[in-house]
Amino acid sequence: MKITEQEVQRVAQLANLALTGDEVVRMAHDMSGILTHIDKLNELDTSGVEPMAQVLYDAAETATLRDDVEKPSLSNEEAVANAPISGAGYFKVPRVIER
């Protein structure tokens, strides 16, 4: 699959990245190479491979997951109690995006 320079520029804009022309060309080339490699991997026959959703194997006595037990959640006041700055029940943070 070929990634165009326009697609790289669009993604860079969404990520708020300033890329030079040379970087756009290099990123388009690198990303196209990655997708080409993934296309090659998709050609592999994995019909005999059992899917894995967990890295843990089915062994109840050695499983490291705890039981999912419902507990009461924090109140709004408890949640923001240790916040450096809060107000009206919300965390307040400094503005980081200037657009």
ChimeraX attribute file (.defattr): number of C-alpha atoms within 10 A of each C-alpha:
attribute: neighborCount
match mode: 1-to-1
recipient: residues
	/A:1	12
	/A:2	12
	/A:3	16
	/A:4	16
	/A:5	17
	/A:6	12
	/A:7	12
	/A:8	20
	/A:9	21
	/A:10	13
	/A:11	12
	/A:12	14
	/A:13	12
	/A:14	9
	/A:15	9
	/A:16	11
	/A:17	11
	/A:18	11
	/A:19	14
	/A:20	10
	/A:21	11
	/A:22	9
	/A:23	14
	/A:24	19
	/A:25	17
	/A:26	14
	/A:27	18
	/A:28	20
	/A:29	16
	/A:30	13
	/A:31	16
	/A:32	16
	/A:33	15
	/A:34	14
	/A:35	14
	/A:36	14
	/A:37	12
	/A:38	12
	/A:39	12
	/A:40	10
	/A:41	11
	/A:42	10
	/A:43	8
	/A:44	8
	/A:45	8
	/A:46	10
	/A:47	7
	/A:48	6
	/A:49	7
	/A:50	7
	/A:51	8
	/A:52	8
	/A:53	7
	/A:54	7
	/A:55	6
	/A:56	12
	/A:57	10
	/A:58	9
	/A:59	8
	/A:60	9
	/A:61	6
	/A:62	9
	/A:63	10
	/A:64	9
	/A:65	8
	/A:66	6
	/A:67	6
	/A:68	6
	/A:69	5
	/A:70	6
	/A:71	6
	/A:72	5
	/A:73	8
	/A:74	9
	/A:75	9
	/A:76	11
	/A:77	12
	/A:78	11
	/A:79	13
	/A:80	18
	/A:81	13
	/A:82	10
	/A:83	13
	/A:84	9
	/A:85	12
	/A:86	14
	/A:87	9
	/A:88	9
	/A:89	12
	/A:90	13
	/A:91	14
	/A:92	13
	/A:93	10
	/A:94	6
	/A:95	6
	/A:96	6
	/A:97	6
	/A:98	4
	/A:99	4
